Amino acid sequence: MRGYEIDFVPSGQVLGKGAGGVLGVAQMAKGIASAFSVLGRRRPDLVFGVGGYASVPVAVAAVAARVPLFLQEQNAVPGRANRMLGRMARRVYLGFEGAAPYFPAGRVEVTGNPVRREVAAARQQGTPLAAGDAFVVFALGGSQGARAISRLAVEMARRVKREGHAMKFVLQTGPGEYEAVAATVREEGLPIDPFPFTERIGEVFARCHAVVMRAGALSIAEAALFGRPCILVPYPHAADRHQERNAEEFCATGAGVWMRQDEATEEKVLEALRLWSSDPRRRGAAANAAAGFSRPDAAAQIVRSALRRIGKGETLRV
């Protein structure tokens, strides 16, 4: 889609001792053999792993073939793949400082998480905040949406309409729920502008005053890039509760507050949002803390560091 050549390498989750585990081992072995073939043909100067079982075959093949291996860990709690591969990597670049104890001392560098070019471009354009008297809240649940976030936004909008507050919501839904949410908004006349997932999400961050969302690592990086204070509702079933740890580290700076899903009622979330809407100084302090958490040059920093470590200097423009 973006013009890059892609080699697909099979992989599998190695879980349990039954048939599923055996199948996973077989898929992983097949993937390592395939990865050796790709590395032999591509002859890369280095290999980056970004976590997940899908990254394991190529990373293992790279180490065996003596191709320098580097890792990028997005979350405050690394997954099992990166924890294992961290012992073999030359350097591990972290999105959250809290992940450092999971890797060998002296091999980690806290760089923050890279953000997509189109999101960074929207920030650089300097689009002003939404005009008017209403306080604009962006509610989103990632590329797949989050029904809990959508329900929360609808309930908050109902209360705002009923109580006459000057607050509006921009809601990104999952693709499967957009029509139902849009119908509810039209029928009830709710102060919500709903839309399905879009790659141009940076333009929405630029127009809002605050954000309500899950605590995915990249979503936090994007909100921080725009200096937007956040109400974070971590996905309760995330592996090792890593979204809670992401939320804790981000909010410890003063950039927002986080609530477990069973605690995030429309009343409680609205109370937090109203503190920002009614007190510009409080909101400004949170916005500054969010911006301070951002690492806009993370991608360039990671690539340049890796190139230096393999003796290539800064031969690649980033």
Buried (B, 14 or more C-beta within 10 A) or exposed (E): EEEEEEEEBBBBBBEEEEEEBEBBEEBBEBBBEBBBEBBEEEEBBBBBBBBEBBBBBBBBBBBEBEBBBBBBBBBBBBBBBBBEBBEBBBBBBBBBEBBBEBBEEEBBEBBBBBBBEEBBEBBEEEBEEBEEEBBBBBBBBBBEBBBBBBEBBBBBBBBBBEEEBEBBBBBBBBEEBBEEBBEBBEEEEBBBBBBBBEEEBBBBBBBBBBBBBBBBBBBBBBBBBBBBBBBBBBBEEBEBBBBBBBBBBBBEBBBBBBBEBEEBEBEEBBEBBBBBBEEEEBBEBBBBBBBEBBBBBBBBBBBBBBBEEEEEEEEEEE
